[in-house]
Amino acid sequence: MKAAIRSDDRDTASRAGVHSHSIQAQATGAALADRRPAAVAQRRFQMLADASGRGQQERSLATRIGAGPAGQAREPVQRVVATPAGDGLVVQRATDLHVQQGPSCWLFVLEAVARSGGVGTDAMRMIMESYASSDDANAQVKKASKELAPRAIGRRQAALEVTAGRLAAMVTALQGYRGGQGALRNGGMISRKIAQRYARAHLDGDRSVDYLTFGNGDMAPIDDVVSQYERARDRAVTLVGIVTNEQDDVGSLLQSGSLEFDAKADIGDVRLTLENVPAPAYMSIRKRFSPTPQELQGGNVVDFTTRKVDTLKDTAHAVMLEHYDKGRKIVSYKDPNFGNVIFQVRIGQLRAMANAERVMIRPFIASGVNRSRLAEIAD
């Protein structure tokens, strides 16, 4: 059976420390290794995706990479919708992964992958910064089970429902300010401090205010602020509608199929997978290395290639596959616990990160028949 993507709520212990926003990286459409435009590989990848047709559901597309019983051939390392053909072209784009807040690594990785594909995600970032805690999500799960028409929902869906409700409350509060004496006294403007106060009261934190634009005197038009929170609220409601259960929420959002391998997979098969997957991509892992403080202080690249696989620690986590270097056979990825720090591992180390399950890689498709539904929440 297909390995389920488990909730990452229990895997948020490691943090980089101080919360900070890195400078937004724009999707640059950088050239490929053979110097052809990135759009060429994108078109070829999309042709494969479109050729798979609407009738084939993502759940049935898995062609897993596994060792198999002794004496039996492994299943072929391919997937109908997932890769550019033949020569292993990988699209390289600038990426910007924000430091995870709360139990939401999956959402932070999805946002970074979508943004690198040209999707405007400012509203999604406001949702991420307002994301409900594990306790609030668990409370929503219990509440849903006790409704007149009981609902069985996963924690991610529950967290998004709570977040959408809070954003709705924030919009209502801001609309009240707009119709009251505060906006009248300030000429239809709102200060950053007041916006932060409203956010702390209704969103359990004020990080979403960082995405508002304030001018002279740290003031912003209240109409603009209301509009931005309305947009975040509406996108959160859309996300709730897409994410229907915890077992396939990422699949529901990406709709691109996935490439998978387990810890017993042939190393050559894993290499071929990495050569053909469009990067950046969403990647779920079940083991990972923990960086030391000294490694994190040494720059924005942490080299794990000399680490022994027996030092990997259990996890259920989402990371972003950043790049595969065919020449050096080095895999680079980013971890939302550490933002834009790049971690490097060897192919064998990545294979071991499957633990007793599988490493699962899901690309983002910006357009066409199999367009990722993340595009529906574009700004």
Secondary structure, DSSP 8 states (H G I E B T S, - for coil): --------TT------SS--------------TTS--HHHHHHHHHHHHHHT-TTS-GGG----B---STTS----S--TTS---SS--------------SS-HHHHHHHHHHHHTT---HHHHHHHTT---HHHHHHHHHHHHTSSS-----HHHHHHHHHHHHHHHHHHHHHHHHTSHHHHHTTSEEEHHHHHHHHHHHHSSSGGGGGS---GGGEEEHHHHHHHHHHHHHHHHHHHHH---TTSHHHHHH-S--EEE-TTS-HHHHHHHHHHS-SSEEEEEEEE----HHHHHT-SEEE-TTS-GGG-EEEEEEEEEEEEETTTTEEEEE-TTTTT-EEEEEHHHHHHTTTTS-EEEEE---SSTT--GGGGG--
